[in-house]
Amino acid sequence: MSLHLIQETTPFGYELCQPGDGAVYHPDLCTPPKIYRESINTDPLRGFWYDSKTDEYVALITMRFSLWPSYRTNLYRINPETGVINSEVLGFSGAGGILTGYENGGFNKLYAYLNNNGVFEVDSQTLAVIGSPIVPMNTTVLGHINPFIINQSTKTLVVDDTLVIEVWDYTTGSETQLGEFGNPQASLSDMAYEDDERVWTVAIGADGLPTVIKINYQDIKIESMSAIQAGTESDIKIAIAYDSVRKVTAILRLRPDAVDGAARHVMELYKPFAVPTNITAPVPIGPLVPGQVTTFVANMYGDRGEMGQLKTVTVTNTGDGTILQPTVTPRTNGSIVFQYLSGPNPGTDTIQIQADI
């Protein structure tokens, strides 16, 4: 399984400085070549997720601001179809206080981590904390919490503990580790919930390339790994969100500002698809008898062993037999089925399959 880039946008734009800003605070931020009154902080990202209620990608970011007290929180909502962004200033502390690591979870709910308190459910529209911690800080689960995903229906918490990904049953009073496995790309940068079985993660490999890893946290196994395109610029932070409507993964790459202070952050959308690597030899279903028709079946496999998608298939042969369907419409599961009429006399024949993907 691989990921195919289908869209790239640069949705972020900073506020320009206003007359008098430089005289109030931080003149260097409002003097050419820097002409913007805000900029994304060095370690700015408090959360990136897909909001199914509004059909938007959402980023919660701490900003450097040229006016006293020099920081504030911005909430960005990005339209998946157009890349157009709506921004909202949440003030100096922002909704949810110091909540971080916002992630989707079961029942299309939003969750976040509050330092020294635990994991809370959060209202996806107001970002207000709902009730008491779902997973309190005093549990053994919270040795390392960010990034994480939570599934309330199965009482499952998946956390990245540096070189190990841990899966926990967080039932109050009886926390149990269900399993763990090594993270092949060192520490994860972010996680994104897909469903009651799977989570998407992104990490930076030893070669500097971002790698997206899909994990089945019920079976405690890695389902696929895919390196995505290298950035033309260095990335400050890479985050991931899963779009449950379009079945795509969104990658947010935060990058250093341009010389003039302009934002250069990028959002990419990737579609999972099978990378075709092999077509099996056609196998007859039933005996080969001179002068009779036999059904043959072949299969196309992807690089992870999964069935792949084909556009058209052409079947040819070099012997006395006849391919009754030279052009075959492949089935959606990667199967190739065709009819073959054997020659009138015993002999040999070579069948070739050519696939257009």
Contacts in CASP RR format, 6 or more apart in sequence:
PFRMAT RR
TARGET T0000
AUTHOR 0000-0000-0000
METHOD contacts of the structure
MODEL  1
MSLHLIQETTPFGYELCQPGDGAVYHPDLCTPPKIYRESINTDPLRGFWY
DSKTDEYVALITMRFSLWPSYRTNLYRINPETGVINSEVLGFSGAGGILT
GYENGGFNKLYAYLNNNGVFEVDSQTLAVIGSPIVPMNTTVLGHINPFII
NQSTKTLVVDDTLVIEVWDYTTGSETQLGEFGNPQASLSDMAYEDDERVW
TVAIGADGLPTVIKINYQDIKIESMSAIQAGTESDIKIAIAYDSVRKVTA
ILRLRPDAVDGAARHVMELYKPFAVPTNITAPVPIGPLVPGQVTTFVANM
YGDRGEMGQLKTVTVTNTGDGTILQPTVTPRTNGSIVFQYLSGPNPGTDT
IQIQADI
1 214 0 8 1.000
1 223 0 8 1.000
1 224 0 8 1.000
1 226 0 8 1.000
1 272 0 8 1.000
1 273 0 8 1.000
1 274 0 8 1.000
1 275 0 8 1.000
1 302 0 8 1.000
1 303 0 8 1.000
1 304 0 8 1.000
1 306 0 8 1.000
2 226 0 8 1.000
2 272 0 8 1.000
2 273 0 8 1.000
2 274 0 8 1.000
2 275 0 8 1.000
2 303 0 8 1.000
3 212 0 8 1.000
3 226 0 8 1.000
3 228 0 8 1.000
3 249 0 8 1.000
3 270 0 8 1.000
3 271 0 8 1.000
3 272 0 8 1.000
3 273 0 8 1.000
4 270 0 8 1.000
4 271 0 8 1.000
4 272 0 8 1.000
4 273 0 8 1.000
5 228 0 8 1.000
5 229 0 8 1.000
5 268 0 8 1.000
5 269 0 8 1.000
5 270 0 8 1.000
6 248 0 8 1.000
6 269 0 8 1.000
6 270 0 8 1.000
6 271 0 8 1.000
7 268 0 8 1.000
7 269 0 8 1.000
8 266 0 8 1.000
8 267 0 8 1.000
8 268 0 8 1.000
8 269 0 8 1.000
9 78 0 8 1.000
9 83 0 8 1.000
9 266 0 8 1.000
9 267 0 8 1.000
10 263 0 8 1.000
10 264 0 8 1.000
10 265 0 8 1.000
10 266 0 8 1.000
10 267 0 8 1.000
11 76 0 8 1.000
11 78 0 8 1.000
11 83 0 8 1.000
11 84 0 8 1.000
11 85 0 8 1.000
11 265 0 8 1.000
11 267 0 8 1.000
12 40 0 8 1.000
12 76 0 8 1.000
12 85 0 8 1.000
12 263 0 8 1.000
12 265 0 8 1.000
13 85 0 8 1.000
13 262 0 8 1.000
13 263 0 8 1.000
14 36 0 8 1.000
14 37 0 8 1.000
14 38 0 8 1.000
14 39 0 8 1.000
14 261 0 8 1.000
14 262 0 8 1.000
14 263 0 8 1.000
15 36 0 8 1.000
15 37 0 8 1.000
15 38 0 8 1.000
16 35 0 8 1.000
16 36 0 8 1.000
16 37 0 8 1.000
17 29 0 8 1.000
17 30 0 8 1.000
17 35 0 8 1.000
17 36 0 8 1.000
17 37 0 8 1.000
17 66 0 8 1.000
18 37 0 8 1.000
20 30 0 8 1.000
21 29 0 8 1.000
21 30 0 8 1.000
21 37 0 8 1.000
21 66 0 8 1.000
21 67 0 8 1.000
22 29 0 8 1.000
22 30 0 8 1.000
22 31 0 8 1.000
22 66 0 8 1.000
24 66 0 8 1.000
24 67 0 8 1.000
24 68 0 8 1.000
25 66 0 8 1.000
25 67 0 8 1.000
25 68 0 8 1.000
25 70 0 8 1.000
26 66 0 8 1.000
26 70 0 8 1.000
28 34 0 8 1.000
29 36 0 8 1.000
29 37 0 8 1.000
29 39 0 8 1.000
29 64 0 8 1.000
29 66 0 8 1.000
30 36 0 8 1.000
30 37 0 8 1.000
30 66 0 8 1.000
32 260 0 8 1.000
33 259 0 8 1.000
33 260 0 8 1.000
33 261 0 8 1.000
34 260 0 8 1.000
34 261 0 8 1.000
35 260 0 8 1.000
35 261 0 8 1.000
36 66 0 8 1.000
36 257 0 8 1.000
36 261 0 8 1.000
36 262 0 8 1.000
37 65 0 8 1.000
37 66 0 8 1.000
37 67 0 8 1.000
38 63 0 8 1.000
38 64 0 8 1.000
38 65 0 8 1.000
38 66 0 8 1.000
38 72 0 8 1.000
38 74 0 8 1.000
39 63 0 8 1.000
39 64 0 8 1.000
39 257 0 8 1.000
39 261 0 8 1.000
39 263 0 8 1.000
40 61 0 8 1.000
40 62 0 8 1.000
40 63 0 8 1.000
40 64 0 8 1.000
40 236 0 8 1.000
40 254 0 8 1.000
40 257 0 8 1.000
40 263 0 8 1.000
40 265 0 8 1.000
41 61 0 8 1.000
41 62 0 8 1.000
41 63 0 8 1.000
41 64 0 8 1.000
41 71 0 8 1.000
42 236 0 8 1.000
43 236 0 8 1.000
43 237 0 8 1.000
44 61 0 8 1.000
44 62 0 8 1.000
44 63 0 8 1.000
44 236 0 8 1.000
44 237 0 8 1.000
44 254 0 8 1.000
45 59 0 8 1.000
45 60 0 8 1.000
45 61 0 8 1.000
45 237 0 8 1.000
45 239 0 8 1.000
45 252 0 8 1.000
45 254 0 8 1.000
46 60 0 8 1.000
46 61 0 8 1.000
46 62 0 8 1.000
46 73 0 8 1.000
46 99 0 8 1.000
46 100 0 8 1.000
46 101 0 8 1.000
46 102 0 8 1.000
47 58 0 8 1.000
47 59 0 8 1.000
47 60 0 8 1.000
47 61 0 8 1.000
47 100 0 8 1.000
47 101 0 8 1.000
47 102 0 8 1.000
47 103 0 8 1.000
47 112 0 8 1.000
47 239 0 8 1.000
48 57 0 8 1.000
48 58 0 8 1.000
48 59 0 8 1.000
48 60 0 8 1.000
48 102 0 8 1.000
48 190 0 8 1.000
48 239 0 8 1.000
48 240 0 8 1.000
48 241 0 8 1.000
48 250 0 8 1.000
48 252 0 8 1.000
49 57 0 8 1.000
49 58 0 8 1.000
49 102 0 8 1.000
49 103 0 8 1.000
49 104 0 8 1.000
49 110 0 8 1.000
49 192 0 8 1.000
49 241 0 8 1.000
50 56 0 8 1.000
50 57 0 8 1.000
50 58 0 8 1.000
50 104 0 8 1.000
50 192 0 8 1.000
50 241 0 8 1.000
50 242 0 8 1.000
50 243 0 8 1.000
50 244 0 8 1.000
50 250 0 8 1.000
51 57 0 8 1.000
51 58 0 8 1.000
51 77 0 8 1.000
51 110 0 8 1.000
51 124 0 8 1.000
52 104 0 8 1.000
52 108 0 8 1.000
52 244 0 8 1.000
52 245 0 8 1.000
53 108 0 8 1.000
53 124 0 8 1.000
53 125 0 8 1.000
54 77 0 8 1.000
54 125 0 8 1.000
55 80 0 8 1.000
55 245 0 8 1.000
56 77 0 8 1.000
56 78 0 8 1.000
56 79 0 8 1.000
56 80 0 8 1.000
57 77 0 8 1.000
57 78 0 8 1.000
57 80 0 8 1.000
57 241 0 8 1.000
57 243 0 8 1.000
57 250 0 8 1.000
57 252 0 8 1.000
57 267 0 8 1.000
58 75 0 8 1.000
58 76 0 8 1.000
58 77 0 8 1.000
58 78 0 8 1.000
58 102 0 8 1.000
59 75 0 8 1.000
59 76 0 8 1.000
59 78 0 8 1.000
59 239 0 8 1.000
59 252 0 8 1.000
60 73 0 8 1.000
60 74 0 8 1.000
60 75 0 8 1.000
60 76 0 8 1.000
60 102 0 8 1.000
60 127 0 8 1.000
61 73 0 8 1.000
61 74 0 8 1.000
61 75 0 8 1.000
61 76 0 8 1.000
62 71 0 8 1.000
62 72 0 8 1.000
62 73 0 8 1.000
63 71 0 8 1.000
63 72 0 8 1.000
63 73 0 8 1.000
63 74 0 8 1.000
64 70 0 8 1.000
64 71 0 8 1.000
65 71 0 8 1.000
65 72 0 8 1.000
69 92 0 8 1.000
71 92 0 8 1.000
72 89 0 8 1.000
72 90 0 8 1.000
72 91 0 8 1.000
72 92 0 8 1.000
72 94 0 8 1.000
73 89 0 8 1.000
73 90 0 8 1.000
73 91 0 8 1.000
73 92 0 8 1.000
73 93 0 8 1.000
73 94 0 8 1.000
73 95 0 8 1.000
74 87 0 8 1.000
74 88 0 8 1.000
74 89 0 8 1.000
74 90 0 8 1.000
75 87 0 8 1.000
75 88 0 8 1.000
75 89 0 8 1.000
75 90 0 8 1.000
75 95 0 8 1.000
75 127 0 8 1.000
76 85 0 8 1.000
76 86 0 8 1.000
76 87 0 8 1.000
76 88 0 8 1.000
77 85 0 8 1.000
77 86 0 8 1.000
77 87 0 8 1.000
77 88 0 8 1.000
78 84 0 8 1.000
78 85 0 8 1.000
78 267 0 8 1.000
79 85 0 8 1.000
80 243 0 8 1.000
80 245 0 8 1.000
80 246 0 8 1.000
80 250 0 8 1.000
80 269 0 8 1.000
83 267 0 8 1.000
90 127 0 8 1.000
94 127 0 8 1.000
95 126 0 8 1.000
95 127 0 8 1.000
95 128 0 8 1.000
96 112 0 8 1.000
96 114 0 8 1.000
96 122 0 8 1.000
96 127 0 8 1.000
96 128 0 8 1.000
96 129 0 8 1.000
97 114 0 8 1.000
98 114 0 8 1.000
98 115 0 8 1.000
99 112 0 8 1.000
99 113 0 8 1.000
99 114 0 8 1.000
99 120 0 8 1.000
99 122 0 8 1.000
99 127 0 8 1.000
99 129 0 8 1.000
100 112 0 8 1.000
100 113 0 8 1.000
100 114 0 8 1.000
100 115 0 8 1.000
100 146 0 8 1.000
101 112 0 8 1.000
101 113 0 8 1.000
101 146 0 8 1.000
101 147 0 8 1.000
101 148 0 8 1.000
102 110 0 8 1.000
102 111 0 8 1.000
102 112 0 8 1.000
102 122 0 8 1.000
103 110 0 8 1.000
103 111 0 8 1.000
103 112 0 8 1.000
103 147 0 8 1.000
103 148 0 8 1.000
103 149 0 8 1.000
103 150 0 8 1.000
103 191 0 8 1.000
103 192 0 8 1.000
103 193 0 8 1.000
104 110 0 8 1.000
104 111 0 8 1.000
104 149 0 8 1.000
104 192 0 8 1.000
104 193 0 8 1.000
104 241 0 8 1.000
104 242 0 8 1.000
105 111 0 8 1.000
105 149 0 8 1.000
105 150 0 8 1.000
105 151 0 8 1.000
105 152 0 8 1.000
105 193 0 8 1.000
106 150 0 8 1.000
106 151 0 8 1.000
106 152 0 8 1.000
106 153 0 8 1.000
106 193 0 8 1.000
106 196 0 8 1.000
107 152 0 8 1.000
107 153 0 8 1.000
108 244 0 8 1.000
109 121 0 8 1.000
109 124 0 8 1.000
109 152 0 8 1.000
110 121 0 8 1.000
110 122 0 8 1.000
110 123 0 8 1.000
110 124 0 8 1.000
111 119 0 8 1.000
111 120 0 8 1.000
111 121 0 8 1.000
111 122 0 8 1.000
111 134 0 8 1.000
111 149 0 8 1.000
111 150 0 8 1.000
112 119 0 8 1.000
112 120 0 8 1.000
112 122 0 8 1.000
112 129 0 8 1.000
113 119 0 8 1.000
113 120 0 8 1.000
113 145 0 8 1.000
113 146 0 8 1.000
113 148 0 8 1.000
114 120 0 8 1.000
114 129 0 8 1.000
114 133 0 8 1.000
116 137 0 8 1.000
117 133 0 8 1.000
117 136 0 8 1.000
117 137 0 8 1.000
118 133 0 8 1.000
118 135 0 8 1.000
118 136 0 8 1.000
118 137 0 8 1.000
118 142 0 8 1.000
118 145 0 8 1.000
119 133 0 8 1.000
119 134 0 8 1.000
119 135 0 8 1.000
119 142 0 8 1.000
119 145 0 8 1.000
119 148 0 8 1.000
119 150 0 8 1.000
119 157 0 8 1.000
120 129 0 8 1.000
120 130 0 8 1.000
120 131 0 8 1.000
120 132 0 8 1.000
120 133 0 8 1.000
120 134 0 8 1.000
121 129 0 8 1.000
121 130 0 8 1.000
121 131 0 8 1.000
121 134 0 8 1.000
122 128 0 8 1.000
122 129 0 8 1.000
122 130 0 8 1.000
123 129 0 8 1.000
123 130 0 8 1.000
134 150 0 8 1.000
134 152 0 8 1.000
134 170 0 8 1.000
135 141 0 8 1.000
135 142 0 8 1.000
135 150 0 8 1.000
135 157 0 8 1.000
135 170 0 8 1.000
139 170 0 8 1.000
139 173 0 8 1.000
139 175 0 8 1.000
140 175 0 8 1.000
141 157 0 8 1.000
141 159 0 8 1.000
141 166 0 8 1.000
141 168 0 8 1.000
141 170 0 8 1.000
141 175 0 8 1.000
142 159 0 8 1.000
143 159 0 8 1.000
143 161 0 8 1.000
144 159 0 8 1.000
144 160 0 8 1.000
144 161 0 8 1.000
144 162 0 8 1.000
145 159 0 8 1.000
146 160 0 8 1.000
147 159 0 8 1.000
147 160 0 8 1.000
147 188 0 8 1.000
147 189 0 8 1.000
147 190 0 8 1.000
147 191 0 8 1.000
147 201 0 8 1.000
148 157 0 8 1.000
148 158 0 8 1.000
148 159 0 8 1.000
148 160 0 8 1.000
148 191 0 8 1.000
149 157 0 8 1.000
149 158 0 8 1.000
149 191 0 8 1.000
149 192 0 8 1.000
149 193 0 8 1.000
149 199 0 8 1.000
149 217 0 8 1.000
150 156 0 8 1.000
150 157 0 8 1.000
150 158 0 8 1.000
150 170 0 8 1.000
151 157 0 8 1.000
151 193 0 8 1.000
151 196 0 8 1.000
153 196 0 8 1.000
154 196 0 8 1.000
154 218 0 8 1.000
155 169 0 8 1.000
155 170 0 8 1.000
155 171 0 8 1.000
156 167 0 8 1.000
156 168 0 8 1.000
156 169 0 8 1.000
156 170 0 8 1.000
156 178 0 8 1.000
156 217 0 8 1.000
156 218 0 8 1.000
157 167 0 8 1.000
157 168 0 8 1.000
157 169 0 8 1.000
157 170 0 8 1.000
158 165 0 8 1.000
158 166 0 8 1.000
158 167 0 8 1.000
158 168 0 8 1.000
158 191 0 8 1.000
158 199 0 8 1.000
158 215 0 8 1.000
158 217 0 8 1.000
159 165 0 8 1.000
159 166 0 8 1.000
159 168 0 8 1.000
160 166 0 8 1.000
160 183 0 8 1.000
160 187 0 8 1.000
160 188 0 8 1.000
160 191 0 8 1.000
160 201 0 8 1.000
161 180 0 8 1.000
162 183 0 8 1.000
162 186 0 8 1.000
162 187 0 8 1.000
163 182 0 8 1.000
163 183 0 8 1.000
163 186 0 8 1.000
163 187 0 8 1.000
164 180 0 8 1.000
164 181 0 8 1.000
164 182 0 8 1.000
164 183 0 8 1.000
165 180 0 8 1.000
165 181 0 8 1.000
165 182 0 8 1.000
165 183 0 8 1.000
165 188 0 8 1.000
165 201 0 8 1.000
165 215 0 8 1.000
166 177 0 8 1.000
166 179 0 8 1.000
166 180 0 8 1.000
167 177 0 8 1.000
167 178 0 8 1.000
167 179 0 8 1.000
167 180 0 8 1.000
167 217 0 8 1.000
167 220 0 8 1.000
168 175 0 8 1.000
168 176 0 8 1.000
168 177 0 8 1.000
168 178 0 8 1.000
169 175 0 8 1.000
169 176 0 8 1.000
169 177 0 8 1.000
169 178 0 8 1.000
178 220 0 8 1.000
179 220 0 8 1.000
180 220 0 8 1.000
181 220 0 8 1.000
181 221 0 8 1.000
181 222 0 8 1.000
183 203 0 8 1.000
183 213 0 8 1.000
184 213 0 8 1.000
184 222 0 8 1.000
184 225 0 8 1.000
185 203 0 8 1.000
185 204 0 8 1.000
185 205 0 8 1.000
185 206 0 8 1.000
185 211 0 8 1.000
185 213 0 8 1.000
186 203 0 8 1.000
186 204 0 8 1.000
186 205 0 8 1.000
186 206 0 8 1.000
187 203 0 8 1.000
188 201 0 8 1.000
188 202 0 8 1.000
188 203 0 8 1.000
188 213 0 8 1.000
189 201 0 8 1.000
189 202 0 8 1.000
189 203 0 8 1.000
189 204 0 8 1.000
189 210 0 8 1.000
189 237 0 8 1.000
189 238 0 8 1.000
189 239 0 8 1.000
189 240 0 8 1.000
190 201 0 8 1.000
190 202 0 8 1.000
190 238 0 8 1.000
190 239 0 8 1.000
190 240 0 8 1.000
191 199 0 8 1.000
191 200 0 8 1.000
191 201 0 8 1.000
191 240 0 8 1.000
192 199 0 8 1.000
192 200 0 8 1.000
192 201 0 8 1.000
192 240 0 8 1.000
192 241 0 8 1.000
192 242 0 8 1.000
192 249 0 8 1.000
193 199 0 8 1.000
193 242 0 8 1.000
194 200 0 8 1.000
194 214 0 8 1.000
194 242 0 8 1.000
194 244 0 8 1.000
195 244 0 8 1.000
196 218 0 8 1.000
197 216 0 8 1.000
197 217 0 8 1.000
197 218 0 8 1.000
197 219 0 8 1.000
198 214 0 8 1.000
198 215 0 8 1.000
198 216 0 8 1.000
198 217 0 8 1.000
198 223 0 8 1.000
199 214 0 8 1.000
199 215 0 8 1.000
199 217 0 8 1.000
200 212 0 8 1.000
200 213 0 8 1.000
200 214 0 8 1.000
200 215 0 8 1.000
200 240 0 8 1.000
200 242 0 8 1.000
200 249 0 8 1.000
201 212 0 8 1.000
201 213 0 8 1.000
201 214 0 8 1.000
201 215 0 8 1.000
201 240 0 8 1.000
202 210 0 8 1.000
202 211 0 8 1.000
202 212 0 8 1.000
202 213 0 8 1.000
202 238 0 8 1.000
202 239 0 8 1.000
202 240 0 8 1.000
202 251 0 8 1.000
203 210 0 8 1.000
203 211 0 8 1.000
203 213 0 8 1.000
204 210 0 8 1.000
204 211 0 8 1.000
204 235 0 8 1.000
204 238 0 8 1.000
205 211 0 8 1.000
208 230 0 8 1.000
209 227 0 8 1.000
209 228 0 8 1.000
209 230 0 8 1.000
210 227 0 8 1.000
210 228 0 8 1.000
210 230 0 8 1.000
210 235 0 8 1.000
210 238 0 8 1.000
210 251 0 8 1.000
210 253 0 8 1.000
211 225 0 8 1.000
211 226 0 8 1.000
211 227 0 8 1.000
211 228 0 8 1.000
212 225 0 8 1.000
212 226 0 8 1.000
212 227 0 8 1.000
212 228 0 8 1.000
212 240 0 8 1.000
212 249 0 8 1.000
212 251 0 8 1.000
212 270 0 8 1.000
213 222 0 8 1.000
213 224 0 8 1.000
213 225 0 8 1.000
214 222 0 8 1.000
214 223 0 8 1.000
214 224 0 8 1.000
214 225 0 8 1.000
214 272 0 8 1.000
215 221 0 8 1.000
215 222 0 8 1.000
215 223 0 8 1.000
216 222 0 8 1.000
216 223 0 8 1.000
223 304 0 8 1.000
224 272 0 8 1.000
224 304 0 8 1.000
226 272 0 8 1.000
228 251 0 8 1.000
228 268 0 8 1.000
228 270 0 8 1.000
229 268 0 8 1.000
231 253 0 8 1.000
233 255 0 8 1.000
233 256 0 8 1.000
233 264 0 8 1.000
234 255 0 8 1.000
234 256 0 8 1.000
235 253 0 8 1.000
235 254 0 8 1.000
235 255 0 8 1.000
236 254 0 8 1.000
236 255 0 8 1.000
236 256 0 8 1.000
237 252 0 8 1.000
237 253 0 8 1.000
237 254 0 8 1.000
238 251 0 8 1.000
238 252 0 8 1.000
238 253 0 8 1.000
238 254 0 8 1.000
239 251 0 8 1.000
239 252 0 8 1.000
239 254 0 8 1.000
240 249 0 8 1.000
240 250 0 8 1.000
240 251 0 8 1.000
240 252 0 8 1.000
241 249 0 8 1.000
241 250 0 8 1.000
241 252 0 8 1.000
242 248 0 8 1.000
242 249 0 8 1.000
242 250 0 8 1.000
243 249 0 8 1.000
243 250 0 8 1.000
243 269 0 8 1.000
246 269 0 8 1.000
247 271 0 8 1.000
247 272 0 8 1.000
248 269 0 8 1.000
248 270 0 8 1.000
248 271 0 8 1.000
248 272 0 8 1.000
249 269 0 8 1.000
249 270 0 8 1.000
249 272 0 8 1.000
250 267 0 8 1.000
250 268 0 8 1.000
250 269 0 8 1.000
250 270 0 8 1.000
251 267 0 8 1.000
251 268 0 8 1.000
251 269 0 8 1.000
251 270 0 8 1.000
252 265 0 8 1.000
252 266 0 8 1.000
252 267 0 8 1.000
253 265 0 8 1.000
253 266 0 8 1.000
253 267 0 8 1.000
253 268 0 8 1.000
254 265 0 8 1.000
255 264 0 8 1.000
255 265 0 8 1.000
255 266 0 8 1.000
256 264 0 8 1.000
257 263 0 8 1.000
257 264 0 8 1.000
258 264 0 8 1.000
273 309 0 8 1.000
274 302 0 8 1.000
274 303 0 8 1.000
274 304 0 8 1.000
274 306 0 8 1.000
274 307 0 8 1.000
274 308 0 8 1.000
274 309 0 8 1.000
275 302 0 8 1.000
275 303 0 8 1.000
276 300 0 8 1.000
276 301 0 8 1.000
276 302 0 8 1.000
276 308 0 8 1.000
276 310 0 8 1.000
276 355 0 8 1.000
276 357 0 8 1.000
277 301 0 8 1.000
277 302 0 8 1.000
277 303 0 8 1.000
278 300 0 8 1.000
278 301 0 8 1.000
278 302 0 8 1.000
279 298 0 8 1.000
279 299 0 8 1.000
279 300 0 8 1.000
279 301 0 8 1.000
279 336 0 8 1.000
279 353 0 8 1.000
279 355 0 8 1.000
280 298 0 8 1.000
280 299 0 8 1.000
280 300 0 8 1.000
280 301 0 8 1.000
281 298 0 8 1.000
282 296 0 8 1.000
282 297 0 8 1.000
282 298 0 8 1.000
282 315 0 8 1.000
282 336 0 8 1.000
282 338 0 8 1.000
282 351 0 8 1.000
282 353 0 8 1.000
283 296 0 8 1.000
283 297 0 8 1.000
283 298 0 8 1.000
284 294 0 8 1.000
284 295 0 8 1.000
284 296 0 8 1.000
284 340 0 8 1.000
285 294 0 8 1.000
285 295 0 8 1.000
285 296 0 8 1.000
285 297 0 8 1.000
286 294 0 8 1.000
286 295 0 8 1.000
287 294 0 8 1.000
288 294 0 8 1.000
288 342 0 8 1.000
289 342 0 8 1.000
290 342 0 8 1.000
290 343 0 8 1.000
290 344 0 8 1.000
290 345 0 8 1.000
290 346 0 8 1.000
291 341 0 8 1.000
291 342 0 8 1.000
291 343 0 8 1.000
291 344 0 8 1.000
292 341 0 8 1.000
292 342 0 8 1.000
293 324 0 8 1.000
293 339 0 8 1.000
293 340 0 8 1.000
293 341 0 8 1.000
293 342 0 8 1.000
294 339 0 8 1.000
294 340 0 8 1.000
294 342 0 8 1.000
295 337 0 8 1.000
295 338 0 8 1.000
295 339 0 8 1.000
295 340 0 8 1.000
296 337 0 8 1.000
296 338 0 8 1.000
296 339 0 8 1.000
296 340 0 8 1.000
296 351 0 8 1.000
297 335 0 8 1.000
297 336 0 8 1.000
297 337 0 8 1.000
298 335 0 8 1.000
298 336 0 8 1.000
298 353 0 8 1.000
299 307 0 8 1.000
299 334 0 8 1.000
299 335 0 8 1.000
299 336 0 8 1.000
300 307 0 8 1.000
300 308 0 8 1.000
300 310 0 8 1.000
300 330 0 8 1.000
300 334 0 8 1.000
300 336 0 8 1.000
300 355 0 8 1.000
301 307 0 8 1.000
301 308 0 8 1.000
302 308 0 8 1.000
307 333 0 8 1.000
307 334 0 8 1.000
307 335 0 8 1.000
308 333 0 8 1.000
308 334 0 8 1.000
309 330 0 8 1.000
309 332 0 8 1.000
309 334 0 8 1.000
309 357 0 8 1.000
310 330 0 8 1.000
310 334 0 8 1.000
310 336 0 8 1.000
310 355 0 8 1.000
310 356 0 8 1.000
310 357 0 8 1.000
311 330 0 8 1.000
311 355 0 8 1.000
311 356 0 8 1.000
311 357 0 8 1.000
312 327 0 8 1.000
312 328 0 8 1.000
312 329 0 8 1.000
312 330 0 8 1.000
312 355 0 8 1.000
312 356 0 8 1.000
313 327 0 8 1.000
313 328 0 8 1.000
313 329 0 8 1.000
313 330 0 8 1.000
313 336 0 8 1.000
313 353 0 8 1.000
313 354 0 8 1.000
313 355 0 8 1.000
313 356 0 8 1.000
314 326 0 8 1.000
314 327 0 8 1.000
314 328 0 8 1.000
314 353 0 8 1.000
314 354 0 8 1.000
314 355 0 8 1.000
314 356 0 8 1.000
315 323 0 8 1.000
315 325 0 8 1.000
315 326 0 8 1.000
315 327 0 8 1.000
315 328 0 8 1.000
315 336 0 8 1.000
315 338 0 8 1.000
315 351 0 8 1.000
315 352 0 8 1.000
315 353 0 8 1.000
315 354 0 8 1.000
316 323 0 8 1.000
316 326 0 8 1.000
316 351 0 8 1.000
316 352 0 8 1.000
316 354 0 8 1.000
317 323 0 8 1.000
317 340 0 8 1.000
317 349 0 8 1.000
317 350 0 8 1.000
317 351 0 8 1.000
317 352 0 8 1.000
318 349 0 8 1.000
318 350 0 8 1.000
318 352 0 8 1.000
319 343 0 8 1.000
319 348 0 8 1.000
319 349 0 8 1.000
319 350 0 8 1.000
320 343 0 8 1.000
320 344 0 8 1.000
320 345 0 8 1.000
320 347 0 8 1.000
320 349 0 8 1.000
321 340 0 8 1.000
321 341 0 8 1.000
321 342 0 8 1.000
321 343 0 8 1.000
321 349 0 8 1.000
322 340 0 8 1.000
322 341 0 8 1.000
322 343 0 8 1.000
323 338 0 8 1.000
323 339 0 8 1.000
323 340 0 8 1.000
323 351 0 8 1.000
324 338 0 8 1.000
324 339 0 8 1.000
324 340 0 8 1.000
324 341 0 8 1.000
325 338 0 8 1.000
325 339 0 8 1.000
328 336 0 8 1.000
328 337 0 8 1.000
328 338 0 8 1.000
330 336 0 8 1.000
330 355 0 8 1.000
331 337 0 8 1.000
336 353 0 8 1.000
336 355 0 8 1.000
340 351 0 8 1.000
342 349 0 8 1.000
343 349 0 8 1.000
END
